[in-house]
Each structure stands twice: as C-alpha cells, then as structure tokens.
C-alpha cells in the first residue's frame, strides 16, 4: 500500500517495523576503545610505510538507530557496522587499497598482509606520529522509550485533525559514527551524531493519492531540534491540498522555486559539473573553467563542512584532509572544485580535497558535504508575481553531456498579478538546460531552508545537506512523464 502511494520513506519505515527484507550478513566486531583502535592503525601504517612511500588508515564504527510509528504500530531497529580501509601508494605512484569489515587486531594485520602480498609481514618503520588527540565523548544511548515518546510528540504536533488523512507516519533516524584517520605525521579522530526527523502524510484527492513529507536533519544531540507544530501541520495541509482537475498545459513560464527545489538544482550542478571526476568529461571541462560565468545573478556557493550543526558536516574527509570551506561559485563565476586525492595530485587549478566514501568504507570520490547558496534580499512576495510557484521535489536527474535537467515537483501553484489563483497541479516537472535555468535567474530570496539527504551507494550511507533560498527563474513546466 505504501509503495502504491509513493511514500519515499516506506522502505525505511517497514524495515524499522521489522516488516522489510532481512539485512545482508556482515561481520560486526565488538566495540573497541578509542586507544585500542588507534594502536592497531598506527601499527598498520608503520608496517606499510616500511614497504611503500605513503600509507593511510581509515577506520569507522557506525551505529544506526531508527524509530518509526504509523497506523500499523511502532518499532525500533538497531544496526552496527564496522569497517576499515588501508590505502597505499607504491613507488610507481599507483594507489591501491584494501577494505575490510573486520575491525580487530587480527583483521588489521590481515589487511596489511593483503597489501604486502606473499612477502613476510614487515617490521614497523620508525614513524613519528603526533600526540593522540583526546577521544571524543560518545553521546548516551537512545532508549526505546525515549524514541517512542519523541515519535508520539511528532504526531501530536499535527493540528490538522482531518478525517481525509488516510496514512500518517513519523520517523527518527540516528547515525552515530566514530572515524579514525591515521598516516605518517597525521592522527585524527571524530565522532558525529546525525539526526533526521521525518513526518509523512497521505490523503486522497479525488481518485489519486497525495503524499507529503516534511524532514529536518542536523548533527548534535537528538534534543537540539525537532519538527515543530508548524512543520508537521504543513505536511498534512499539503497532503490535503485539492488538485485542480484537468490536464496541465505544458509551456515555458516564469517559475518561483521554493528552497527544496533550488537545493535539488544546486546539488545536481555541483555533482555534475564542479568535481574533478566530472571534469574528466571534455564537455564539462570546457564549460567549467575557472572564471567562467554560469549564472545570470551574482550567486555565491560554498561547501562548508564545518558549518555548525550541518547534517553533512565533518572535521576531516575520508582521505584525512582537514575540512575547510571551499568556494565553488563567486558572484556567479566558477572559482573552485571538489577533488579527491587523484584530482589534487593532477594539480588541477583551484581544487581542494573533499574525498568522500559511502559509509566511510566505499570507493572514494569527490563530493559535497554542506552546500550553502547565499541568499538575496527579496521577499517571497516580491518574487511571486507571475507564473508558477514550484514546491516539493520528488526526483532530480541531470545529464552533464547534454546539460539537460529534469526536476520532479510535487506541486505547481499558479500565480497571477502577485496573487495565488488557487489553481494547483500535482506531479509536474521543471525541464530545461541547466545553463538556461541559471542564466534566467531574476531574483533571489532572503528566506532560506536546509534540505538533508541520506542516500545509499552499494548499501553504504552518504550524508549531505544543502542550504538554499527561494529563487525566480524561467523554464519549461510540464506534466510529469511516466514510463510505461
């Protein structure tokens, strides 16, 4: 039923309630003290350094706690994953790595042996490691009762009380992650608690279901933020929105994009154009040269992993580079790119380290952490004059080769003479060339919102967040195309 309604959190919700498919078998090591893990990793780096010019050890212990509540009941699920990646550079400059889920003394020794090969395990080289940083304080365990109480509070914050709501759910998802990064002259450790809260509502509009979700995410304590009454009630209000009957007439219009839609465009642009992996495509390299103007307005875009409370933030990346802000667009012109170690080694212009691994153990690739698009000065009313106001993102697809972008939008609200006409259409798409959408920007709002994302690559999580304002641009708006 949930799948037929298009509830994007259905798989996570069902898994939390114990109704989903069983998780894949994976070796999970017992909890180890910070100093014990550090000693194993230092030994591994010292032994590898006796054979190779460069060695790096990255280890992670990751615990996930998910609580969910819906009409079927409530439940709590807990999972634990450990992992380690050893990376070496040989004398020919070739990088190799070995990943394992066995974070134990024996598992680390076996990983070193796998990289060394058939030769005898070397004696440790004499390496001067910096003084060990104080271990981060791990937050208290979140009990089942506390999760149930907080889930109930999300439901109680809904003041709509409409009998037309046919499905409602609340989700709290917490990732506790400890990461160690050790190399010669380098020893870092961090703990990050990432919290997401989500409310889902579904209602019928004629013969079709309308699904609405509201989500908030941050790093820090679970009590730092919450989905307040205004946010949860808005999810119900959007689900109860009656759609205008009839077909949507395709056409090019002025569009006002709420921050969630703006964030989808920003995310697609950065990952498709402003990373060193994207620059391997000749058509991207030609248009994304440093200094090139790619927006009609003086947009400034920064990737800042140290922004307080940022859901995608971190103290260092998965190659050990300290987290620093990277300006990607400066007044509408390309000023920087995100790079992994290979991009930095290639000595490309204006690149900075941002190597990321899914779950800290997947394949390394350059990627954003917490993107911030600077706001303007306009009010939402100033922007909302004519055209369509687009709200809620369902999908986002971008092809860097053709520059074609398709953003699935939950609602298109008609605007005329600065007023909402009351006509609302669901399941529409904003379609066009990314360059045109950016060049046609004619207004940037002062009001911003932060969108969080927790997706998966090969079963491992990737976290990021985007802070974006309202913007006004022009593009093709059409009824959503469905594959048959």
The 8 nearest C-alpha neighbors of each residue, nearest first, counted from 0:
[[1, 3, 2, 4, 5, 6, 9, 166],
 [2, 0, 4, 3, 6, 9, 5, 7],
 [1, 3, 5, 4, 0, 6, 9, 7],
 [4, 2, 0, 5, 1, 6, 208, 9],
 [5, 3, 1, 2, 6, 208, 0, 210],
 [4, 6, 2, 3, 7, 1, 210, 9],
 [7, 5, 9, 8, 4, 1, 2, 210],
 [6, 8, 9, 5, 10, 2, 212, 11],
 [9, 7, 11, 6, 10, 12, 199, 170],
 [8, 10, 12, 6, 11, 7, 1, 13],
 [11, 9, 13, 12, 8, 14, 19, 7],
 [12, 10, 14, 8, 9, 13, 15, 19],
 [11, 13, 9, 15, 14, 10, 67, 8],
 [12, 14, 18, 16, 19, 10, 15, 11],
 [15, 13, 19, 17, 11, 16, 12, 18],
 [14, 16, 76, 12, 13, 17, 75, 74],
 [17, 15, 74, 13, 14, 18, 12, 73],
 [16, 18, 14, 15, 19, 13, 74, 76],
 [19, 17, 13, 16, 14, 20, 15, 12],
 [20, 18, 14, 13, 17, 21, 10, 16],
 [19, 21, 22, 18, 14, 17, 13, 23],
 [22, 20, 19, 23, 14, 17, 24, 18],
 [21, 23, 20, 24, 19, 25, 14, 78],
 [22, 24, 25, 21, 20, 458, 26, 78],
 [25, 23, 22, 26, 21, 27, 80, 100],
 [24, 26, 27, 23, 100, 80, 22, 81],
 [25, 27, 100, 101, 28, 24, 80, 81],
 [28, 26, 80, 81, 25, 29, 79, 100],
 [27, 29, 102, 101, 81, 30, 26, 103],
 [30, 28, 31, 27, 103, 102, 81, 79],
 [29, 31, 28, 32, 60, 81, 27, 33],
 [32, 30, 29, 33, 35, 36, 28, 103],
 [31, 33, 35, 34, 36, 30, 37, 134],
 [32, 34, 36, 35, 37, 134, 31, 188],
 [35, 33, 37, 36, 32, 38, 134, 31],
 [34, 36, 38, 32, 37, 33, 31, 39],
 [35, 37, 39, 33, 38, 34, 40, 32],
 [38, 36, 34, 40, 35, 39, 41, 33],
 [37, 39, 41, 35, 40, 36, 42, 34],
 [40, 38, 42, 36, 37, 41, 104, 43],
 [41, 39, 43, 37, 42, 38, 56, 44],
 [42, 40, 44, 38, 43, 39, 37, 45],
 [41, 43, 45, 39, 40, 44, 38, 46],
 [42, 44, 40, 46, 41, 45, 47, 111],
 [45, 43, 41, 47, 46, 42, 54, 48],
 [46, 44, 123, 124, 48, 42, 43, 47],
 [47, 45, 123, 43, 49, 48, 44, 121],
 [46, 48, 44, 49, 50, 45, 51, 43],
 [49, 47, 51, 45, 50, 46, 44, 54],
 [48, 50, 124, 47, 46, 51, 123, 45],
 [51, 49, 48, 47, 52, 46, 121, 115],
 [50, 52, 48, 89, 53, 47, 49, 88],
 [53, 51, 48, 89, 88, 90, 50, 54],
 [52, 54, 88, 87, 51, 48, 55, 89],
 [55, 53, 87, 86, 44, 48, 182, 47],
 [54, 56, 182, 86, 85, 181, 44, 87],
 [57, 55, 85, 181, 180, 84, 40, 182],
 [56, 58, 180, 84, 83, 179, 85, 181],
 [59, 57, 83, 179, 178, 82, 84, 56],
 [60, 58, 178, 82, 177, 81, 61, 83],
 [59, 61, 81, 177, 176, 80, 82, 178],
 [60, 62, 176, 80, 175, 79, 81, 59],
 [61, 63, 79, 175, 78, 174, 80, 176],
 [64, 62, 174, 78, 173, 77, 175, 79],
 [63, 65, 77, 173, 76, 172, 174, 78],
 [66, 64, 172, 76, 75, 171, 15, 173],
 [65, 67, 75, 171, 74, 170, 146, 15],
 [68, 66, 170, 73, 74, 169, 12, 15],
 [67, 69, 73, 169, 168, 72, 150, 170],
 [68, 70, 168, 71, 72, 167, 73, 169],
 [71, 69, 72, 167, 166, 68, 168, 73],
 [72, 70, 69, 73, 68, 16, 168, 74],
 [73, 71, 69, 70, 68, 74, 16, 67],
 [74, 72, 68, 67, 69, 16, 71, 75],
 [73, 75, 16, 67, 66, 15, 68, 76],
 [74, 76, 66, 65, 15, 67, 143, 16],
 [77, 75, 15, 65, 64, 66, 74, 78],
 [76, 78, 64, 63, 65, 75, 79, 62],
 [79, 77, 63, 62, 64, 80, 76, 61],
 [78, 80, 62, 61, 63, 27, 81, 77],
 [81, 79, 61, 27, 60, 62, 82, 78],
 [82, 80, 60, 100, 59, 27, 61, 102],
 [81, 83, 100, 59, 99, 58, 102, 101],
 [82, 84, 58, 99, 57, 98, 59, 100],
 [83, 85, 98, 57, 97, 56, 360, 86],
 [84, 86, 56, 97, 96, 55, 57, 98],
 [87, 85, 96, 55, 54, 95, 84, 56],
 [86, 88, 54, 95, 53, 94, 96, 89],
 [87, 89, 94, 53, 93, 92, 52, 95],
 [90, 88, 51, 92, 91, 93, 52, 87],
 [89, 91, 92, 52, 51, 88, 93, 53],
 [92, 90, 89, 93, 88, 94, 52, 51],
 [91, 93, 90, 89, 88, 94, 52, 87],
 [94, 92, 88, 89, 91, 95, 90, 87],
 [93, 95, 88, 87, 92, 89, 96, 86],
 [96, 94, 87, 86, 88, 93, 97, 89],
 [95, 97, 86, 85, 87, 84, 98, 94],
 [96, 98, 85, 84, 110, 86, 99, 114],
 [99, 97, 84, 83, 85, 96, 360, 100],
 [98, 100, 83, 101, 82, 84, 97, 110],
 [99, 101, 82, 81, 102, 26, 83, 27],
 [102, 100, 106, 99, 103, 28, 82, 26],
 [103, 101, 106, 82, 28, 100, 81, 83],
 [104, 102, 106, 105, 101, 107, 28, 36],
 [103, 105, 107, 106, 39, 108, 102, 36],
 [106, 104, 108, 103, 107, 109, 101, 102],
 [105, 107, 101, 103, 109, 108, 104, 102],
 [106, 108, 110, 104, 109, 105, 103, 111],
 [109, 107, 105, 111, 110, 106, 112, 104],
 [108, 110, 112, 106, 107, 111, 105, 113],
 [111, 109, 113, 107, 112, 108, 106, 97],
 [112, 110, 108, 114, 113, 109, 115, 43],
 [111, 113, 115, 109, 110, 114, 116, 120],
 [114, 112, 110, 116, 111, 115, 109, 97],
 [115, 113, 111, 112, 116, 110, 97, 96],
 [114, 116, 112, 113, 111, 118, 117, 120],
 [117, 115, 113, 114, 118, 112, 119, 111],
 [116, 118, 119, 115, 112, 113, 120, 114],
 [117, 119, 116, 120, 115, 121, 112, 114],
 [118, 120, 121, 117, 115, 112, 116, 122],
 [119, 121, 112, 118, 122, 115, 46, 111],
 [122, 120, 46, 119, 123, 49, 50, 47],
 [121, 123, 46, 124, 120, 49, 45, 47],
 [124, 122, 46, 45, 49, 121, 125, 42],
 [125, 123, 49, 45, 46, 126, 48, 122],
 [124, 126, 123, 127, 45, 49, 48, 46],
 [127, 125, 124, 128, 183, 45, 184, 48],
 [126, 128, 184, 129, 125, 183, 130, 185],
 [127, 129, 184, 126, 183, 185, 130, 186],
 [130, 128, 184, 131, 185, 186, 127, 132],
 [129, 131, 132, 128, 186, 133, 127, 185],
 [130, 132, 129, 133, 186, 187, 128, 134],
 [133, 131, 134, 130, 187, 188, 186, 129],
 [132, 134, 135, 131, 188, 136, 130, 33],
 [135, 133, 132, 33, 136, 188, 189, 34],
 [136, 134, 190, 137, 189, 133, 188, 132],
 [137, 135, 138, 134, 190, 133, 139, 189],
 [136, 138, 135, 139, 190, 175, 177, 134],
 [139, 137, 136, 140, 220, 192, 175, 141],
 [138, 140, 141, 137, 142, 136, 220, 221],
 [139, 141, 142, 138, 137, 64, 143, 175],
 [142, 140, 139, 145, 143, 146, 64, 144],
 [141, 143, 145, 144, 140, 146, 147, 139],
 [142, 144, 146, 145, 147, 75, 141, 66],
 [145, 143, 147, 146, 142, 148, 141, 149],
 [144, 146, 148, 142, 143, 147, 149, 141],
 [145, 147, 143, 149, 148, 144, 150, 66],
 [148, 146, 150, 144, 145, 149, 151, 143],
 [149, 147, 151, 145, 146, 150, 144, 152],
 [148, 150, 152, 146, 151, 147, 145, 153],
 [151, 149, 147, 153, 152, 148, 169, 146],
 [150, 152, 148, 154, 149, 153, 147, 155],
 [151, 153, 149, 155, 150, 154, 156, 148],
 [154, 152, 150, 156, 151, 155, 149, 226],
 [155, 153, 151, 152, 156, 157, 150, 169],
 [154, 156, 152, 157, 153, 151, 158, 228],
 [155, 157, 228, 153, 154, 158, 231, 152],
 [158, 156, 232, 231, 155, 159, 154, 228],
 [159, 157, 160, 232, 156, 228, 155, 231],
 [158, 160, 161, 157, 232, 235, 236, 233],
 [161, 159, 158, 162, 157, 164, 235, 163],
 [162, 160, 163, 159, 164, 239, 235, 158],
 [161, 163, 164, 160, 165, 202, 159, 239],
 [164, 162, 161, 202, 165, 203, 239, 201],
 [165, 163, 202, 162, 166, 201, 161, 200],
 [166, 164, 202, 201, 163, 167, 203, 162],
 [165, 167, 201, 164, 200, 168, 202, 70],
 [168, 166, 200, 199, 69, 201, 70, 165],
 [167, 169, 69, 199, 68, 198, 200, 170],
 [170, 168, 198, 68, 67, 197, 150, 199],
 [169, 171, 67, 197, 196, 66, 198, 172],
 [172, 170, 196, 66, 195, 65, 67, 197],
 [171, 173, 65, 195, 194, 64, 170, 66],
 [174, 172, 194, 64, 193, 63, 65, 195],
 [175, 173, 63, 193, 192, 62, 176, 64],
 [176, 174, 192, 62, 61, 191, 63, 173],
 [175, 177, 61, 191, 190, 60, 174, 192],
 [176, 178, 190, 60, 59, 189, 61, 191],
 [177, 179, 59, 189, 188, 58, 176, 190],
 [178, 180, 188, 58, 57, 187, 59, 181],
 [181, 179, 57, 187, 319, 56, 186, 188],
 [182, 180, 186, 56, 185, 55, 187, 179],
 [183, 181, 55, 185, 184, 54, 44, 56],
 [182, 184, 185, 128, 126, 127, 181, 44],
 [185, 183, 128, 129, 182, 127, 186, 126],
 [184, 186, 182, 183, 181, 129, 128, 187],
 [187, 185, 181, 180, 129, 182, 131, 184],
 [188, 186, 180, 179, 181, 185, 132, 189],
 [187, 189, 179, 178, 180, 186, 134, 190],
 [190, 188, 178, 177, 135, 191, 179, 314],
 [189, 191, 177, 176, 135, 178, 192, 137],
 [192, 190, 176, 175, 193, 189, 177, 218],
 [191, 193, 175, 218, 219, 174, 176, 194],
 [194, 192, 218, 174, 173, 217, 310, 191],
 [193, 195, 173, 216, 217, 172, 218, 221],
 [196, 194, 216, 172, 171, 215, 173, 197],
 [197, 195, 171, 215, 214, 170, 216, 172],
 [196, 198, 214, 170, 169, 213, 171, 215],
 [197, 199, 169, 213, 212, 168, 170, 231],
 [200, 198, 212, 168, 167, 211, 169, 197],
 [199, 201, 167, 211, 235, 166, 210, 238],
 [202, 200, 210, 166, 209, 238, 164, 165],
 [203, 201, 164, 165, 209, 238, 208, 163],
 [204, 202, 208, 207, 205, 209, 206, 163],
 [205, 203, 207, 241, 208, 206, 209, 202],
 [204, 206, 207, 203, 208, 241, 242, 244],
 [205, 207, 204, 203, 208, 209, 202, 242],
 [206, 208, 204, 205, 203, 209, 202, 4],
 [209, 207, 203, 202, 204, 4, 210, 201],
 [208, 210, 238, 202, 201, 203, 204, 207],
 [211, 209, 201, 238, 200, 208, 6, 202],
 [212, 210, 238, 200, 234, 199, 237, 201],
 [213, 211, 199, 234, 198, 200, 214, 210],
 [212, 214, 198, 197, 234, 230, 231, 199],
 [215, 213, 197, 196, 198, 212, 216, 195],
 [214, 216, 196, 195, 197, 226, 451, 217],
 [217, 215, 195, 194, 310, 451, 196, 214],
 [216, 218, 310, 308, 194, 309, 193, 219],
 [219, 217, 193, 308, 310, 192, 309, 194],
 [220, 218, 192, 308, 217, 221, 193, 223],
 [219, 221, 223, 222, 218, 192, 138, 194],
 [220, 222, 223, 194, 219, 224, 173, 225],
 [221, 223, 220, 224, 225, 219, 149, 194],
 [224, 222, 220, 221, 219, 225, 217, 218],
 [225, 223, 222, 221, 226, 217, 220, 215],
 [224, 226, 227, 222, 196, 223, 215, 221],
 [227, 225, 230, 231, 153, 215, 196, 228],
 [226, 228, 230, 229, 225, 231, 156, 153],
 [227, 229, 156, 231, 230, 232, 157, 226],
 [228, 230, 232, 227, 231, 233, 156, 157],
 [231, 229, 233, 227, 228, 232, 226, 234],
 [232, 230, 234, 233, 157, 228, 229, 156],
 [231, 233, 157, 235, 229, 234, 230, 158],
 [232, 234, 236, 230, 231, 235, 229, 237],
 [235, 233, 231, 237, 232, 211, 236, 212],
 [236, 234, 238, 232, 233, 237, 200, 239],
 [235, 237, 233, 239, 238, 234, 232, 240],
 [238, 236, 240, 234, 239, 235, 233, 211],
 [237, 239, 235, 211, 209, 210, 236, 240],
 [238, 240, 236, 237, 202, 235, 241, 163],
 [241, 239, 237, 238, 236, 242, 204, 209],
 [242, 240, 204, 239, 243, 423, 205, 238],
 [241, 243, 423, 424, 244, 240, 425, 204],
 [242, 244, 423, 422, 424, 245, 241, 425],
 [245, 243, 242, 246, 424, 241, 247, 205],
 [244, 246, 243, 247, 424, 242, 248, 423],
 [245, 247, 248, 244, 478, 424, 243, 249],
 [246, 248, 478, 249, 245, 477, 424, 427],
 [249, 247, 246, 250, 477, 478, 476, 245],
 [250, 248, 477, 476, 247, 478, 251, 475],
 [249, 251, 475, 476, 252, 248, 477, 474],
 [252, 250, 475, 474, 476, 473, 253, 249],
 [253, 251, 386, 473, 474, 254, 475, 250],
 [252, 254, 473, 386, 472, 387, 474, 385],
 [255, 253, 387, 473, 472, 386, 388, 471],
 [254, 256, 471, 388, 470, 389, 387, 383],
 [257, 255, 389, 470, 469, 260, 261, 388],
 [256, 258, 469, 260, 259, 390, 261, 389],
 [259, 257, 261, 468, 469, 467, 260, 448],
 [260, 258, 262, 261, 257, 391, 450, 392],
 [261, 259, 263, 262, 258, 392, 257, 256],
 [260, 262, 258, 264, 263, 259, 256, 265],
 [263, 261, 265, 259, 260, 264, 467, 258],
 [264, 262, 260, 266, 261, 265, 267, 259],
 [263, 265, 267, 261, 262, 266, 268, 260],
 [266, 264, 262, 268, 267, 263, 269, 261],
 [265, 267, 263, 269, 268, 264, 262, 270],
 [266, 268, 264, 270, 265, 269, 271, 397],
 [269, 267, 265, 271, 266, 272, 270, 264],
 [270, 268, 273, 266, 272, 271, 267, 265],
 [269, 271, 267, 268, 272, 273, 266, 274],
 [270, 272, 268, 269, 277, 267, 399, 273],
 [273, 271, 269, 277, 268, 270, 274, 283],
 [274, 272, 269, 336, 270, 337, 271, 277],
 [275, 273, 337, 336, 277, 276, 338, 272],
 [274, 276, 278, 338, 277, 342, 337, 336],
 [275, 277, 278, 274, 279, 365, 364, 338],
 [278, 276, 274, 275, 279, 272, 271, 280],
 [279, 277, 284, 275, 280, 276, 283, 274],
 [278, 280, 277, 276, 281, 275, 284, 283],
 [279, 281, 278, 283, 282, 277, 284, 400],
 [282, 280, 284, 283, 279, 285, 278, 286],
 [281, 283, 285, 280, 284, 400, 286, 399],
 [284, 282, 280, 281, 285, 286, 278, 287],
 [283, 285, 278, 281, 287, 282, 286, 280],
 [286, 284, 282, 283, 287, 281, 288, 278],
 [285, 287, 283, 284, 288, 282, 291, 293],
 [288, 286, 284, 285, 283, 291, 289, 333],
 [289, 287, 291, 286, 290, 285, 284, 333],
 [288, 290, 333, 334, 291, 287, 335, 349],
 [289, 291, 333, 332, 334, 288, 292, 287],
 [292, 290, 332, 333, 288, 289, 293, 287],
 [291, 293, 332, 331, 294, 290, 333, 295],
 [292, 294, 331, 332, 291, 434, 437, 438],
 [295, 293, 438, 437, 331, 296, 292, 298],
 [294, 296, 438, 440, 439, 437, 297, 293],
 [295, 297, 294, 298, 331, 440, 441, 438],
 [298, 296, 330, 331, 299, 295, 294, 329],
 [299, 297, 331, 330, 296, 300, 329, 328],
 [298, 300, 329, 328, 330, 373, 372, 331],
 [299, 301, 372, 328, 327, 371, 326, 373],
 [302, 300, 326, 371, 325, 327, 370, 303],
 [301, 303, 370, 325, 369, 324, 371, 367],
 [302, 304, 324, 369, 305, 306, 301, 370],
 [305, 303, 312, 369, 313, 368, 306, 322],
 [306, 304, 303, 312, 307, 313, 314, 322],
 [305, 307, 309, 304, 303, 308, 312, 369],
 [308, 306, 309, 305, 312, 218, 304, 217],
 [307, 309, 218, 217, 310, 306, 219, 312],
 [308, 310, 312, 311, 217, 306, 307, 218],
 [311, 309, 217, 218, 312, 464, 216, 193],
 [312, 463, 310, 368, 462, 464, 369, 309],
 [311, 313, 304, 309, 310, 368, 305, 369],
 [314, 312, 304, 315, 305, 322, 311, 316],
 [313, 315, 322, 321, 305, 189, 316, 304],
 [316, 314, 321, 322, 320, 313, 319, 317],
 [315, 317, 320, 319, 318, 354, 353, 355],
 [316, 318, 355, 319, 354, 356, 359, 315],
 [319, 317, 316, 320, 354, 340, 355, 180],
 [318, 320, 316, 317, 180, 315, 321, 181],
 [321, 319, 316, 315, 318, 352, 322, 353],
 [322, 320, 315, 314, 323, 319, 316, 352],
 [321, 323, 315, 314, 304, 320, 316, 305],
 [322, 324, 321, 325, 303, 304, 305, 315],
 [323, 325, 303, 302, 326, 301, 304, 322],
 [326, 324, 302, 301, 327, 323, 303, 335],
 [327, 325, 301, 328, 335, 300, 334, 302],
 [326, 328, 335, 334, 300, 301, 336, 333],
 [329, 327, 333, 300, 299, 332, 334, 331],
 [328, 330, 299, 332, 331, 334, 333, 298],
 [331, 329, 297, 298, 299, 332, 328, 296],
 [330, 332, 297, 298, 294, 329, 328, 292],
 [333, 331, 292, 329, 328, 290, 291, 330],
 [334, 332, 328, 289, 290, 291, 327, 335],
 [333, 335, 327, 328, 289, 329, 290, 332],
 [336, 334, 327, 349, 350, 326, 333, 325],
 [337, 335, 350, 273, 274, 327, 338, 349],
 [336, 338, 274, 353, 351, 365, 350, 275],
 [339, 337, 365, 352, 342, 275, 353, 351],
 [338, 340, 354, 365, 342, 352, 341, 353],
 [341, 339, 343, 342, 344, 338, 352, 354],
 [340, 342, 344, 343, 339, 345, 338, 275],
 [343, 341, 338, 345, 339, 344, 340, 275],
 [342, 344, 340, 346, 345, 341, 338, 339],
 [345, 343, 341, 346, 342, 340, 347, 339],
 [344, 346, 342, 343, 347, 341, 340, 348],
 [347, 345, 344, 343, 348, 342, 350, 349],
 [346, 348, 345, 350, 343, 349, 342, 344],
 [347, 349, 350, 346, 289, 335, 336, 288],
 [350, 348, 335, 336, 347, 351, 334, 289],
 [351, 349, 336, 335, 348, 337, 338, 347],
 [352, 350, 338, 337, 353, 336, 349, 343],
 [351, 353, 338, 339, 354, 320, 337, 340],
 [352, 354, 338, 365, 339, 337, 316, 355],
 [355, 353, 339, 365, 364, 317, 316, 318],
 [356, 354, 317, 363, 364, 365, 316, 366],
 [355, 357, 359, 363, 361, 362, 360, 358],
 [358, 356, 361, 461, 459, 359, 460, 360],
 [357, 359, 459, 460, 360, 356, 461, 361],
 [360, 358, 356, 357, 361, 317, 59, 355],
 [359, 361, 358, 356, 357, 84, 82, 83],
 [362, 360, 356, 357, 359, 363, 358, 459],
 [361, 363, 356, 364, 360, 357, 355, 359],
 [362, 364, 356, 355, 354, 361, 365, 339],
 [365, 363, 354, 355, 339, 366, 362, 356],
 [366, 364, 354, 339, 338, 353, 337, 355],
 [365, 367, 355, 353, 364, 337, 270, 354],
 [368, 366, 369, 302, 370, 463, 365, 337],
 [367, 369, 311, 463, 304, 312, 370, 302],
 [370, 368, 464, 311, 302, 303, 304, 465],
 [369, 371, 302, 465, 301, 466, 303, 464],
 [372, 370, 466, 301, 300, 465, 373, 302],
 [373, 371, 300, 467, 299, 466, 374, 370],
 [372, 374, 299, 371, 300, 375, 298, 467],
 [375, 373, 445, 468, 444, 443, 372, 447],
 [376, 374, 443, 445, 444, 377, 373, 442],
 [375, 377, 445, 444, 378, 443, 374, 446],
 [378, 376, 444, 445, 381, 375, 443, 379],
 [377, 379, 381, 380, 444, 445, 382, 376],
 [380, 378, 382, 381, 383, 444, 377, 469],
 [379, 381, 383, 378, 382, 417, 384, 377],
 [382, 380, 378, 379, 383, 377, 384, 417],
 [381, 383, 379, 380, 384, 471, 442, 378],
 [384, 382, 380, 417, 381, 379, 385, 255],
 [383, 417, 385, 416, 382, 415, 414, 381],
 [386, 384, 415, 414, 416, 417, 383, 253],
 [387, 385, 253, 414, 254, 252, 413, 415],
 [386, 388, 413, 254, 412, 414, 411, 389],
 [387, 389, 255, 412, 411, 254, 256, 413],
 [390, 388, 411, 256, 410, 255, 387, 257],
 [389, 391, 410, 257, 409, 408, 411, 388],
 [392, 390, 409, 408, 259, 260, 410, 393],
 [393, 391, 408, 260, 407, 394, 409, 259],
 [392, 394, 407, 408, 409, 391, 395, 406],
 [395, 393, 407, 406, 392, 396, 408, 405],
 [394, 396, 406, 405, 407, 263, 397, 393],
 [397, 395, 405, 404, 406, 394, 398, 267],
 [396, 398, 404, 403, 267, 399, 405, 395],
 [397, 399, 403, 400, 402, 401, 404, 396],
 [400, 398, 402, 401, 271, 397, 283, 272],
 [399, 401, 398, 402, 282, 283, 280, 403],
 [400, 402, 403, 399, 398, 432, 397, 404],
 [403, 401, 399, 432, 398, 433, 400, 404],
 [404, 402, 432, 401, 398, 431, 397, 433],
 [403, 405, 397, 431, 396, 430, 433, 432],
 [406, 404, 430, 396, 429, 395, 407, 428],
 [407, 405, 395, 429, 428, 394, 408, 396],
 [408, 406, 428, 394, 393, 392, 395, 427],
 [407, 409, 392, 427, 391, 428, 393, 410],
 [408, 410, 391, 426, 425, 392, 390, 393],
 [411, 409, 425, 390, 424, 408, 389, 412],
 [410, 412, 389, 424, 388, 423, 387, 425],
 [411, 413, 423, 388, 387, 422, 410, 389],
 [412, 414, 387, 422, 420, 419, 386, 388],
 [415, 413, 419, 385, 386, 418, 387, 420],
 [414, 416, 385, 418, 417, 384, 420, 419],
 [417, 415, 384, 418, 385, 414, 419, 383],
 [416, 418, 384, 415, 383, 385, 414, 419],
 [419, 417, 415, 414, 416, 420, 384, 383],
 [418, 420, 414, 421, 413, 415, 417, 412],
 [421, 419, 422, 413, 414, 418, 415, 412],
 [422, 420, 419, 423, 413, 412, 243, 414],
 [421, 423, 420, 413, 243, 412, 424, 242],
 [424, 422, 412, 242, 243, 411, 421, 413],
 [425, 423, 411, 242, 410, 243, 412, 422],
 [424, 426, 410, 409, 427, 411, 242, 423],
 [427, 425, 409, 479, 408, 410, 478, 428],
 [428, 426, 478, 479, 408, 477, 425, 407],
 [429, 427, 407, 479, 477, 406, 408, 476],
 [428, 430, 476, 406, 475, 405, 407, 474],
 [431, 429, 405, 475, 404, 428, 476, 406],
 [432, 430, 404, 403, 475, 474, 433, 405],
 [431, 433, 403, 402, 435, 434, 404, 436],
 [432, 434, 436, 435, 402, 404, 437, 403],
 [435, 433, 437, 432, 436, 438, 293, 402],
 [436, 434, 438, 432, 437, 433, 439, 431],
 [435, 437, 433, 439, 434, 438, 472, 473],
 [436, 438, 294, 434, 435, 439, 440, 295],
 [437, 439, 295, 294, 435, 436, 440, 434],
 [440, 438, 472, 436, 437, 473, 435, 295],
 [441, 439, 472, 437, 471, 438, 295, 442],
 [442, 440, 471, 472, 439, 296, 443, 295],
 [441, 443, 471, 470, 440, 382, 444, 377],
 [444, 442, 470, 375, 469, 377, 374, 471],
 [443, 445, 377, 469, 375, 446, 378, 468],
 [444, 446, 376, 375, 374, 377, 378, 447],
 [445, 447, 444, 468, 469, 374, 378, 448],
 [448, 446, 468, 467, 258, 445, 469, 466],
 [447, 449, 466, 467, 258, 468, 450, 446],
 [450, 448, 466, 465, 467, 451, 464, 447],
 [449, 451, 465, 464, 259, 466, 448, 452],
 [452, 450, 464, 216, 463, 465, 449, 310],
 [451, 453, 463, 462, 464, 454, 450, 461],
 [454, 452, 462, 461, 460, 463, 455, 451],
 [453, 455, 461, 460, 452, 462, 456, 459],
 [456, 454, 460, 459, 458, 461, 457, 453],
 [455, 457, 459, 458, 357, 460, 454, 461],
 [458, 456, 459, 455, 361, 357, 460, 358],
 [457, 459, 456, 455, 460, 357, 358, 454],
 [458, 460, 358, 455, 357, 456, 457, 461],
 [461, 459, 455, 358, 357, 454, 453, 456],
 [460, 462, 357, 454, 453, 455, 358, 463],
 [463, 461, 453, 311, 452, 460, 454, 310],
 [464, 462, 311, 368, 452, 369, 451, 310],
 [463, 465, 451, 369, 311, 450, 310, 452],
 [464, 466, 370, 450, 449, 369, 371, 262],
 [465, 467, 449, 371, 448, 370, 372, 450],
 [466, 468, 372, 258, 447, 262, 448, 465],
 [469, 467, 447, 258, 374, 444, 446, 470],
 [470, 468, 444, 257, 258, 256, 443, 446],
 [469, 471, 443, 256, 442, 255, 444, 468],
 [472, 470, 255, 442, 441, 440, 254, 256],
 [471, 473, 440, 439, 254, 441, 253, 436],
 [474, 472, 253, 254, 252, 439, 436, 251],
 [475, 473, 251, 252, 431, 436, 476, 430],
 [474, 476, 251, 430, 250, 429, 431, 252],
 [477, 475, 429, 428, 250, 249, 251, 430],
 [478, 476, 249, 428, 427, 479, 250, 475],
 [479, 477, 427, 247, 428, 480, 426, 249],
 [478, 480, 427, 428, 426, 477, 481, 407],
 [481, 479, 478, 482, 428, 427, 477, 426],
 [482, 480, 479, 483, 478, 426, 427, 428],
 [481, 483, 480, 479, 478, 426, 407, 394],
 [482, 481, 480, 479, 478, 3, 426, 5]]
